[in-house]
Amino acid sequence: MIFENSLRRIQEFFLALGSVFSRSSLVGFALVLAGCSATPHPYALQERFGSGDMHSRLFDATPEQTCEAGRRALLSQGYLISVARQDMVEGVKSFQPDAESHMQMTIRVVCVPDGGRGSVTLGFVTGVQDSYTVKKGNSSASVGVPALGSVSLPFMAGSESLVKVASQTINAEVFYDRFFDIVKRYLLEDTAAEPEGQAPAPK
């Protein structure tokens, strides 16, 4: 009788212990799910629309003349022209700060007529800087052996590729001031090159 009572108590103890562990497992699983479904930390709002004119200037020229001056300005600084239209010009230039990094600057110029006559142009300029890093990978060489089949040997072939890690719009006023100064210089040169008192071409 005493033995049966002891055995019953031992069984009840292990059943209670198993119930406790089951509850702990459920609680832990619920915490894991809660962590996985948690809302990611929101980033602060980056864009703040203002009334500044950092990206735009007015020019006493037609849109075609303004974009042509913008094209010459980009060429004078070593940019490769990827788009050249009467109302838009885009140039690209590459930089390599160190052996593992690569940067690419893209500048876009958009020329919009300001007013109905078209003799004044509102020029917009935006610069975007993309950053890349070198990603290295290794691959093993496989050799077929009749007795063993395909065997992977520890001879590693290295490969490298560029991976984009960042992209940012340039928001430095001095950057755009200098570019607009070059555009104005080319517009002034074109104006000075026109013969004074030239009669309009016959229609």
MOZI-V390086 format. One line per field, one symbol per residue. phi: phi as a letter, one per 30 degrees, with the letter a starting at -180 (. if undefined). psi: psi as a letter, one per 30 degrees, with the letter a starting at -180 (. if undefined). burial: # if it has 24 or more other ideal C-beta (glycine too) atoms within 12 Angstrom, else .. A space follows every 10 residues. Layout:
phi: ???
psi: ???
burial: ???
This chain:
phi: .ddddddddd dddddddddd dddddddddd ddddddcddd ddddddcbdb cdcdcbbcbd adeddddddd ddddddcidd dcbbbdcabb bbbcbbdadc bbbbcccccc cbdcjddidb bcccbbcbcc cbbdccbbbd ccbdcedcid bdcddccdbb bcbdcabbdd bcddddeddd dddddddddd ddddddiddd ddd
psi: eeeeeeeeee eeeeeeeeee eeeeeeeeee eeeeeegkkl kklkkekjka glhegllkki lleeeeeeee eeeeefggkk jfkjlffkkk lkkkljeafg lkkkkkkkkk jkkjlffgfk kjkkkkkkjk kllkkklkkl kkkkkeffbk kjlgjkjkkk lkkkflkkkk hjeeeeeeee eeeeeeeeee effkkkgkkk kk.
burial: .......... .......... .......... .......... .......... ....###.#. ########## ####....#. #.....#### ###....... .######### ###....... ########## ##........ .......... .......... .........# .....#..## .###.##... .......... ...
